[in-house]
């Protein structure tokens, strides 16, 4: 009996201890899982409720309104013929951009001002576009002297300028000025390195217009490059824009007998000098620049320009031409009656670059934002990949062309 009671007491004690242990384990298991999942749920649910506000930016407002771009080109006067292609290229681009929807409900409008052919007329054109028309950007003028005289007005007014001028001093005017064609002094070395060995040039004569800043820069580049190529410069002469009788100069050229004559005179002096050289019987290589003998000139007098060489940044049919470029050339010819030159196709590309910069800036009247965006835009254009470098200049490789049967063709040695 004692044994039984003792055993019973011991059993009860063991059962009580076991109950306590079971009860403690049950509390630990029930509280731990409850707390553990609660923590992840709490941490994951809080971000879930706030995520849409921080990760989904508000949609950008649609662009609307009118974007005025100024065109300061020669609508009359001696430069008018040479810049017709500029105007067609700009008009085609504006039409295509407006149809594309790139600028949402905003539309580009062209406002023209006649720059004619003097510094004064270019200044008047810029003043009209800036003060009266209040344009966002100005395209032109291609004349270096006009550009140097008029573009500072736009820089001062903080109006963007897309300058189709090959003088490095033009984009250097200020941070609102963009050089949209290859800088001529930069293209000269590459062009001469193609022509000199191909033609076996040993001697050269340099004829340039001393008031024409682009000609001065070009002549400097020619001197340096010809020296590197071991070409002897047998004549280095300057003229003035008002010269019409080049008999003394032509006589010097004929006496010096150079293998090549480099001509950098603005119209009408350039064509007059060329005519008098050929009348005197010069048979060597004649190499000019875009400002002297624009690509449109040979059609006007095929015999006069036959064989002359020129330097451009782009030319129809050059290697690597894309289908969209071919389509533009076809459409341009239908409108203009001729193929586009580097200026016409360049103006088309430049309107698109400006439009993309406006889109990136997000406001049609934020000129500083548009200017900053232009520095970062990489455009897959008709001329190839286009971008402005840190000097706000587009880089292009030189293309040498030759007048043949009233039109320029790619140079073939």
Secondary structure, 3 states (H helix, E strand, C coil): CHHHHHHHHHHHHHHHHHHHHHHHHHHHHHHHHHHHHHHHHHHHHHHHHHHHHHHCCCCCCCCEEEEEEEEEECCCCCCHHHHHHHHHHHHHHHHHHHHHCCCCEEEEEEEEEECCCCHHHHHHHHHHHHHHCCCCEEECCCCHHHHHHHHHHHHHHCCEEEECCCCHHHHCCCCCEEECCCCHHHHHHHHHHHHHHHHCCCEEEEEEECCCHHHHHHHHHHHHHHHHCCCEEEEEEEECCCCCCCHHHHHHHHHHCCCEEEEECCCCHHHHHHHHHHHCCCCCEEECCCCCCCCCCHHHCHHHHCCCEEEECCCCCCCCCCHHHHHHHHHHHHHHCCCCCHHHHHHHHHHHHHHHHHHHHCCCCCHHHHHHHHCCCCEEECCEEECECCCCEECCCCEEEEEECCEEEECCC
